[in-house]
Amino acid sequence: QVRLAESGGGLVQAGGSLRLSCAVSGLPFSSIGLAWFRQAPGKEREFVAAIAHYGGQSWDHDSVKGRFTIPKDNGKNILYLHMHRLTPEATAQYSCANLSTYSESGNFGTPNVRYWGLGTQVTVSA
């Protein structure tokens, strides 16, 4: 049974940091692409960051470049999202996803996703 379980969300002040985790089971973790997406109230879901199964290749949205990173631990089957210098615009439900395909342009969307987690809420106060 495939399961992607996010954790680590919460309330943080603007300028602060937060680390999200996504525990993956039922999939060959070291052989799959993974990503984070987010959806704010009243907005469409948007891509945040992705990491390939090979060679450390990663992509991230322009709005988070230099502030968010997407490491993973193949030994623990956990994907992370390290978020720094958070702004209120980062308030959203964050979901991890198993990618079925990669986007060479880095413009990932729901067509690239095979499985979704249920998400974890991140709220950034001003």
N, C-alpha and C positions, 0 to 999 in steps of 0.2 A: 504494500500500500504506500503510495507516494504521499509524503507530508512535508510541507514547508511551514515551519512555526517561527514567527517573528516574536521578538521580545526586545525590551530596552527602551520603549517609548516612554514619554512622560512630559512633564511641564518643565521648561527651562527658560531662563531669562535671555533676552537678546544679548548676543556676544558670547554666550556660553557654548558648551560642547555637549555632545551626546553620542553614545555608541549603540547602534542597533545590531541585533544578532538575528540570524535566520538558521535554525537547525533543520537540516535536510535529511530525510530518511526515505528509503525505497527507491533511490536513484544512485547510479555510480558517480558519486560526488566529484571525484577528480577528473571525470571525463565529460562533464557537462558545463555549459555556459550558464551564468547566473546574472541576475540584474536586480536593481531596486527601482521601483516606480513609486509615485506619490499622487494622491488626489486630495485637493483642498475642497472645502464645501463650495458647491456651485460651479466647480471647474472640472475640466476634463482631466483624466489621468495623464500624467506626464512622466517621461523617462528621467531618471536621476543618474544612474551609473550602471555599468555592466563590466563583467570580467569574463574573459574567455577561459576555456578549460586548458589551453595550451600557453606556454611561454610567457605568462604574466601580462598578456595584452588586456588593456582595459580602456573603457570609454567613459566620459561623463558629460553631462549637460553643461552648456556654457555658464549657466547661472550658478553652478556649484564648483566650477574649476578653481583649484587652489585651496578650497575649503573642505571638500568632502573626499574621502578615499574609500575604496572598496576592496579590502583585503579578504582573504579566505584562508581557512585552516583545513587542509585536506585530511589531516589526522583526526580532527574532531567533527568533520562534516558540517562546519559552520561557516556561513558567509556573514561578513560584517559590513556595516556602513559607519565610518567614523565621520562625524559632522562637527565642524568647528566654525566659530564666528557666526553663529546662527542668527537669522533675522526673523521677524514675525512672518515674512512671506514664506518661510519654510514650514509653517503650520499646515499639517496635512496628515492623512492616513498613509503610512508607508508600507508597501508590500514588496516582498521578495518574489522572484519569479525564476523558473527554469526556462532557459531560452531553447527554442527548437532550431532557430537560425540566427546568424549574426548579420549585422548591418555594417557594411564596409564604411559607410559614411558616418556611422555612429548615431544615426537617427533611428533609434529603436522604438517600436510600438507594440501594441497588443498582438499584431500578426506574427511577431517574433517569439511569442510566449507559448509554451506548452502547458505548464502548471503554475498556479498562483498560490501564495500563502494568503491567510485571512487578513493580515495587516496588523500594524501597531500604530497608535496615535502619537503624534509629536505635536506639542503645542509650545510655541515660543512667544513669551510675553514681552511687550515693549518696555 
